[in-house]
């Protein structure tokens, strides 16, 4: 009975997180459009930040509640899910070349490299946290230098007026706070019940749950023909997950990282990041061939399923 209670509230917390993220993204986007902010800026910053909001608030709640391992595992697991599952699924829907500014891959690559350096000593130091903040500023600078390459239908401002959009955005933000607190609390209880390390819960259940906003955004973008937005959202979301959540843990928490994270999870994240970059460049620079992306989609999804199977002990 206690297990059913914990799982129910864990799923409830994740649902509130996703609902809050959707409301925050939708109405913040409406506010941005009312203010005349471009689609590209909305996509690579607001949408990417909004879909990363569950991971960010799980990170904050994890530090507050002393569950940094769940928060840390969630960041890495979510980034792996963004590429293996979400980009893997969208590979089946690409039907034409789509340009992506290659400059955006610089902060993306550097954030993964810095994560590797952070894992070597199995702690997140103050200097490493500052390094992630520097990468955040670099990413924002790159965005300012990025020219718009928008494709497909433009995003439209909501018919709801500005004041109502602000209210709904704040409601979404409150839901993020509440949902993250519930998720962290009952994720810990579920982990204790099964005797599973907290970081495994973060890498699997929480990571998959908090990646659902990225999946919803990818599907919406594909329906609008915005292939560039899919790539941009994964780039932005993976960067925000690292450069915002890791410093929160480094500045305000204390964590001793299991060596298996470096030996297993980081190498998987690195490999998937390299594959993602290669495919994104191919989508931009090489003659489009749907078969290449269909095979890549099968490979990425199969790899992600295999990864989850290993973590959960099925294999």
C-alpha positions in Angstrom: 0.0 0.0 0.0 2.9 2.3 0.9 4.5 1.6 -2.5 1.2 2.4 -4.4 0.9 5.6 -2.4 4.4 6.7 -3.3 4.2 5.8 -7.0 0.8 7.5 -7.3 2.1 10.8 -5.8 5.4 10.5 -7.8 3.4 10.3 -11.1 1.1 13.1 -9.8 4.2 15.3 -9.2 5.6 14.6 -12.6 2.1 15.4 -14.2 2.0 18.7 -12.3 5.5 19.5 -13.5 4.7 18.9 -17.1 1.4 20.8 -16.9 3.2 23.7 -15.3 5.9 23.7 -17.9 3.3 23.7 -20.7 1.4 26.6 -19.2 4.7 28.5 -18.5 5.9 28.0 -22.1 2.6 28.7 -23.8 1.9 32.0 -22.0 5.4 33.2 -21.7 5.6 32.7 -25.5 2.4 34.8 -25.8 3.9 37.5 -23.7 7.1 37.5 -25.8 5.1 37.8 -29.0 3.1 40.7 -27.6 6.5 42.3 -26.9 7.7 41.7 -30.4 10.4 39.1 -29.7 11.3 37.0 -32.7 10.4 33.3 -33.2 14.1 32.3 -33.2 14.7 34.0 -29.8 11.6 32.4 -28.4 12.6 28.9 -29.7 16.2 28.8 -28.6 15.7 30.6 -25.3 12.2 30.7 -24.0 11.0 27.3 -25.3 14.3 25.6 -24.5 14.3 27.1 -21.0 10.6 26.3 -20.5 11.1 22.7 -21.5 14.1 22.5 -19.1 12.1 24.0 -16.3 11.1 20.7 -14.8 14.8 19.7 -14.6 15.7 23.1 -13.1 13.0 23.0 -10.5 13.8 19.3 -9.6 17.4 20.6 -9.1 16.3 23.4 -6.8 14.0 21.0 -4.8 16.8 18.4 -4.7 19.2 20.9 -3.1 16.6 22.2 -0.7 15.6 18.7 0.4 19.1 17.2 0.4 18.5 15.0 -2.6 21.2 16.2 -4.9 21.8 12.7 -6.3 18.3 12.6 -7.8 18.7 16.1 -9.2 22.1 15.3 -10.7 20.9 12.0 -12.2 17.9 13.8 -13.6 20.1 16.2 -15.6 22.3 13.5 -17.2 19.3 11.1 -17.7 17.2 13.9 -19.3 19.9 14.9 -21.7 20.4 11.3 -22.8 16.6 11.0 -23.2 16.5 14.2 -25.2 18.8 12.7 -27.8 18.2 9.0 -27.6 14.4 9.1 -27.4 13.2 12.5 -28.5 15.6 13.2 -31.4 15.5 9.5 -32.2 11.7 9.8 -32.7 11.9 13.0 -34.7 14.5 11.4 -37.1 11.6 9.5 -38.6 9.7 12.7 -39.4 12.5 14.6 -41.2 11.6 14.9 -44.9 13.8 17.8 -46.1 17.1 19.5 -45.1 16.9 21.9 -42.3 19.6 24.5 -41.5 21.1 24.9 -38.1 23.6 27.5 -37.1 26.7 25.5 -36.4 27.9 28.2 -33.9 25.3 26.9 -31.5 27.2 23.6 -31.2 30.2 25.3 -29.5 28.5 25.9 -26.1 26.7 22.6 -26.5 30.0 20.7 -26.9 31.8 22.7 -24.2 29.0 22.0 -21.6 29.4 18.2 -22.1 33.3 18.5 -21.9 33.1 20.6 -18.7 30.7 18.0 -17.3 33.4 15.4 -17.9 36.0 17.4 -16.1 33.5 17.9 -13.2 33.0 14.1 -12.8 36.7 13.3 -12.6 37.0 14.2 -9.0 33.5 13.0 -8.2 32.3 16.4 -6.9 31.0 19.7 -8.2 33.4 22.4 -7.2 32.9 26.1 -7.0 35.2 26.8 -9.9 33.4 24.2 -12.0 30.0 25.8 -11.2 31.4 29.2 -12.2 32.6 27.5 -15.5 29.0 26.4 -16.2 27.7 30.0 -15.6 30.4 31.3 -18.1 29.1 28.8 -20.6 25.6 30.1 -20.1 26.8 33.6 -20.9 28.6 32.2 -24.0 25.4 30.5 -25.1 23.4 33.8 -24.8 26.2 35.6 -26.7 26.0 33.0 -29.5 22.3 33.4 -29.7 22.7 37.2 -30.2 25.0 36.4 -33.1 22.7 33.8 -34.6 20.8 34.8 -37.7 17.2 33.7 -38.0 16.7 30.6 -40.2 13.0 30.1 -39.3 11.0 27.6 -41.4 7.5 26.4 -41.3 4.6 28.2 -39.7 5.3 31.1 -37.5 4.4 31.0 -33.8 1.4 33.1 -33.1 0.5 35.2 -30.1 -2.3 33.9 -28.0 -5.7 35.6 -28.2 -5.5 35.9 -24.4 -4.6 39.4 -23.4 -1.3 40.4 -21.9 -2.5 40.5 -18.2 -4.1 37.1 -18.4 -1.0 35.6 -20.1 1.1 36.9 -17.2 -1.4 35.3 -14.6 -1.3 32.0 -16.4 2.5 32.1 -16.7 2.7 32.7 -13.0 0.3 29.8 -12.3 2.5 27.6 -14.5 5.6 28.7 -12.4 3.8 27.9 -9.2 2.9 24.5 -10.6 6.6 23.9 -11.4 7.5 24.6 -7.7 4.8 22.4 -6.3 5.3 19.6 -8.8 9.0 19.5 -8.3 8.7 19.3 -4.5 6.2 16.4 -4.7 8.3 14.6 -7.3 11.5 14.8 -5.3 9.8 13.7 -2.0 8.1 10.7 -3.5 11.0 9.7 -5.8 13.1 9.4 -2.6 10.5 7.3 -0.9 10.2 5.0 -3.9 14.0 4.6 -4.1 14.1 3.8 -0.4 11.3 1.2 -0.7 13.1 -0.6 -3.6 16.6 -0.1 -2.2 17.6 1.6 -5.4 20.2 4.4 -5.3 18.7 7.8 -5.7 20.8 8.6 -8.7 19.3 5.6 -10.6 15.8 7.0 -9.9 17.0 10.4 -11.3 18.5 8.8 -14.4 15.4 6.8 -15.3 11.9 7.6 -13.9 12.5 11.3 -13.2 14.6 11.9 -16.3 12.0 10.3 -18.6 9.2 12.2 -16.9 10.8 15.6 -17.1 11.8 15.0 -20.7 8.1 14.8 -21.8 7.9 18.6 -22.4 10.7 18.3 -24.9 8.9 15.5 -26.6 5.6 17.5 -26.8 7.5 20.5 -28.1 9.2 18.4 -30.8 5.9 16.9 -32.0 4.3 20.4 -32.1 7.3 21.8 -34.0 7.2 18.9 -36.5 3.5 19.4 -37.2 4.3 23.1 -38.0 7.1 22.0 -40.3 9.7 23.6 -37.9 12.5 21.0 -38.2 15.0 23.6 -37.1 13.1 24.2 -33.9 13.4 20.5 -33.0 17.2 20.6 -33.3 17.4 24.1 -31.6 15.2 22.9 -28.7 17.4 19.9 -28.0 20.5 22.1 -28.2 19.1 24.7 -25.9 17.4 22.3 -23.5 20.6 20.2 -23.0 22.7 23.3 -22.5 20.2 24.8 -19.9 20.0 21.5 -18.1 23.7 21.5 -17.5 24.6 25.2 -17.1 21.7 26.0 -14.8 21.2 22.9 -12.7 24.8 21.8 -12.1 25.8 25.3 -10.6 22.7 25.1 -8.3 24.1 21.8 -7.0 27.7 23.2 -6.9 26.8 26.5 -5.2 24.2 25.4 -2.7 24.5 21.6 -2.3 27.1 19.0 -1.6 27.3 15.7 -3.6 29.7 12.8 -3.9 29.2 11.5 -7.4 29.2 7.7 -7.9 32.1 6.7 -10.2 29.7 4.7 -12.3 28.2 8.0 -13.5 31.6 8.8 -15.2 32.3 5.2 -16.3 28.8 4.5 -17.7 26.4 7.5 -18.0 28.8 10.2 -19.1 30.3 8.1 -21.9 26.8 7.3 -23.1 25.9 11.0 -23.0 29.1 11.9 -24.9 28.5 9.3 -27.6 24.9 10.4 -28.1 26.0 14.0 -28.2 28.5 13.3 -30.9 25.9 11.4 -33.0 23.5 14.2 -32.5 26.0 16.8 -33.7 26.9 14.7 -36.8 23.3 14.2 -37.7 22.4 17.9 -37.3 25.4 18.9 -39.5 24.3 16.3 -42.0 20.8 17.8 -42.0 22.4 21.2 -42.7 25.3 20.4 -45.1 24.7 17.1 -46.8 22.2 16.1 -49.5 19.1 14.9 -47.6 18.4 11.2 -47.5 15.5 10.0 -45.4 16.9 6.5 -45.1 19.9 7.8 -43.2 17.7 9.5 -40.6 15.3 6.5 -40.3 18.2 4.1 -39.6 19.7 6.7 -37.1 16.3 7.0 -35.4 16.1 3.2 -34.9 19.7 3.2 -33.6 19.1 6.0 -31.1 15.8 4.7 -29.8 17.2 1.1 -29.5 20.3 2.5 -27.7 18.1 4.4 -25.2 15.9 1.4 -24.5 19.1 -0.7 -24.0 20.4 1.9 -21.6 17.2 1.9 -19.5 17.2 -1.9 -19.5 20.8 -1.9 -18.1 20.0 0.7 -15.4 16.8 -1.0 -14.3 18.6 -4.4 -14.1 16.5 -6.1 -16.8 19.8 -6.8 -18.7 
